[in-house]
Amino acid sequence: MAPRIEVWLDPQSILTGAGESTPVGSLLLGSWDERVKKIFRGQEPYRSALSRKGSRNDHGESILLNDLRFEIMTERVKRMMEKVGIFE
């Protein structure tokens, strides 16, 4: 399985944020493999554990300004990958 991880950030929100709890983007998980997409989108436990965001991503989570620190972001990615059984 080849996971696709994307981090989309809004530079304007980063610069004008009102504090560490300001939403500044999205952390997205997907796959290029059509078989994997079918499993994530149609079978349990994935269907109920993941939150689809857009047509090409199987899971999406908001990123807060505080999450941009390296140690926090890497932990977020690890937890997200655990939801799909990659780091169990």
VOBA-1610 file (N, C-alpha, C; in pm, whole numbers, padded with zeros to 5 digits, always signed):
BEGIN
Met+00085-00118+00000Met+00000+00000+00000Met+00089+00124+00000Ala+00054+00219-00083Ala+00129+00343-00090Ala+00040+00457-00041Pro+00056+00498+00084Pro-00029+00607+00133Pro+00013+00741+00073Arg-00082+00826+00059Arg-00057+00963+00014Arg-00096+01054+00130Ile-00003+01133+00177Ile-00028+01227+00285Ile-00008+01367+00228Glu-00106+01451+00249Glu-00097+01590+00205Glu-00120+01682+00323Val-00047+01790+00325Val-00068+01896+00424Val-00099+02022+00345Trp-00221+02070+00362Trp-00264+02194+00295Trp-00269+02303+00400Leu-00194+02410+00376Leu-00191+02521+00471Leu-00242+02648+00406Asp-00302+02732+00486Asp-00350+02863+00442Asp-00255+02968+00500Pro-00164+03020+00418Pro-00066+03117+00469Pro-00130+03239+00535Gln-00242+03285+00482Gln-00309+03401+00539Gln-00353+03373+00684Ser-00407+03253+00708Ser-00448+03217+00844Ser-00329+03205+00938Ile-00217+03156+00885Ile-00096+03143+00967Ile-00048+03282+01011Leu-00048+03376+00918Leu+00003+03510+00948Leu-00092+03594+01033Thr-00221+03574+01017Thr-00317+03658+01089Thr-00390+03584+01200Gly-00346+03462+01233Gly-00413+03381+01334Gly-00423+03450+01468Ala-00529+03418+01539Ala-00555+03481+01669Ala-00500+03400+01785Gly-00416+03304+01759Gly-00361+03222+01866Gly-00334+03081+01819Glu-00282+02999+01909Glu-00243+02863+01873Glu-00360+02774+01834Ser-00482+02811+01870Ser-00598+02728+01835Ser-00662+02771+01703Thr-00596+02858+01627Thr-00647+02903+01499Thr-00635+02791+01395Pro-00743+02754+01326Pro-00732+02656+01216Pro-00652+02716+01101Val-00552+02642+01054Val-00465+02695+00947Val-00454+02602+00827Gly-00523+02488+00829Gly-00513+02398+00714Gly-00573+02262+00742Ser-00532+02167+00656Ser-00584+02029+00665Ser-00472+01928+00648Leu-00485+01817+00719Leu-00398+01701+00705Leu-00481+01593+00638Leu-00436+01546+00521Leu-00517+01457+00438Leu-00446+01325+00413Leu-00522+01216+00418Leu-00470+01082+00392Leu-00548+01020+00277Gly-00475+00964+00182Gly-00538+00896+00070Gly-00446+00786+00020Ser-00477+00734-00097Ser-00396+00629-00158Ser-00411+00637-00309Trp-00308+00594-00379Trp-00316+00587-00524Trp-00376+00455-00570Asp-00377+00357-00483Asp-00423+00222-00516Asp-00576+00214-00508Glu-00641+00184-00618Glu-00788+00178-00621Glu-00844+00070-00528Arg-00773-00041-00511Arg-00819-00146-00420Arg-00821-00096-00276Val-00717-00022-00239Val-00710+00033-00103Val-00821+00135-00083Lys-00845+00221-00180Lys-00954+00318-00169Lys-01088+00248-00147Lys-01110+00140-00219Lys-01236+00066-00207Lys-01252+00009-00065Ile-01144-00043-00009Ile-01149-00096+00128Ile-01180+00016+00227Phe-01107+00127+00217Phe-01126+00237+00312Phe-01267+00293+00303Arg-01320+00304+00184Arg-01448+00371+00166Arg-01568+00281+00186Gly-01549+00148+00185Gly-01664+00060+00190Gly-01666-00043+00300Gln-01556-00061+00374Gln-01551-00167+00474Gln-01523-00110+00611Glu-01570-00182+00710Glu-01540-00147+00849Glu-01406-00209+00887Pro-01331-00153+00978Pro-01364-00038+01061Pro-01333+00096+00993Tyr-01281+00092+00871Tyr-01236+00214+00806Tyr-01349+00312+00778Arg-01460+00262+00728Arg-01569+00351+00689Arg-01614+00440+00804Ser-01623+00384+00924Ser-01669+00465+01038Ser-01555+00538+01108Ala-01431+00492+01092Ala-01318+00555+01161Ala-01260+00673+01084Leu-01282+00675+00954Leu-01222+00780+00872Leu-01325+00885+00834Ser-01278+01005+00814Ser-01363+01117+00778Ser-01322+01167+00640Arg-01398+01129+00538Arg-01364+01167+00401Arg-01360+01318+00386Lys-01264+01364+00311Lys-01253+01507+00284Lys-01217+01522+00137Gly-01315+01554+00056Gly-01291+01566-00086Gly-01299+01432-00156Ser-01290+01435-00286Ser-01307+01313-00365Ser-01184+01225-00369Arg-01066+01280-00346Arg-00945+01198-00359Arg-00883+01158-00227Asn-00940+01201-00116Asn-00883+01169+00015Asn-00978+01082+00096Asp-00920+00987+00166Asp-00999+00895+00247Asp-01019+00947+00389His-00936+01041+00430His-00947+01095+00565His-00889+01235+00568Gly-00952+01323+00643Gly-00902+01458+00659Gly-00923+01509+00799Glu-00826+01584+00847Glu-00834+01644+00981Glu-00787+01788+00972Ser-00844+01875+01053Ser-00801+02014+01060Ser-00665+02024+01128Ile-00589+02123+01086Ile-00460+02153+01149Ile-00474+02289+01217Leu-00433+02294+01343Leu-00430+02420+01416Leu-00289+02478+01410Leu-00276+02604+01435Leu-00146+02669+01433Leu-00047+02597+01525Asn-00095+02555+01641Asn-00011+02482+01737Asn+00040+02349+01681Asp-00034+02288+01589Asp+00003+02158+01534Asp+00122+02164+01440Leu+00163+02282+01397Leu+00269+02295+01298Leu+00408+02264+01354Arg+00420+02257+01485Arg+00550+02217+01542Arg+00581+02075+01500Phe+00706+02048+01466Phe+00747+01920+01409Phe+00702+01801+01494Glu+00727+01804+01623Glu+00695+01688+01707Glu+00545+01664+01714Ile+00466+01769+01709Ile+00320+01753+01713Ile+00270+01700+01579Met+00320+01756+01469Met+00274+01711+01337Met+00313+01566+01311Thr+00432+01524+01349Thr+00470+01385+01326Thr+00384+01290+01409Glu+00348+01331+01530Glu+00258+01248+01612Glu+00119+01241+01549Arg+00070+01351+01495Arg-00060+01352+01427Arg-00060+01257+01308Val+00047+01261+01228Val+00057+01172+01112Val+00061+01027+01159Lys+00137+00998+01263Lys+00145+00861+01316Lys+00008+00813+01362Arg-00066+00895+01436Arg-00200+00855+01482Arg-00295+00833+01365Met-00283+00916+01263Met-00368+00900+01147Met-00336+00768+01075Met-00209+00735+01063Met-00169+00610+00998Met-00212+00489+01082Glu-00218+00502+01212Glu-00265+00393+01298Glu-00411+00363+01271Lys-00490+00464+01232Lys-00631+00440+01203Lys-00650+00344+01087Val-00554+00338+00998Val-00566+00247+00884Val-00474+00127+00896Gly-00416+00107+01015Gly-00341-00015+01041Gly-00198-00018+00992Ile-00140+00097+00958Ile-00002+00096+00909Ile+00097+00089+01022Phe+00073+00154+01133Phe+00165+00156+01247Phe+00104+00090+01368Glu+00065-00033+01358Glu+00005-00099+01475Glu+00107-00181+01548
//
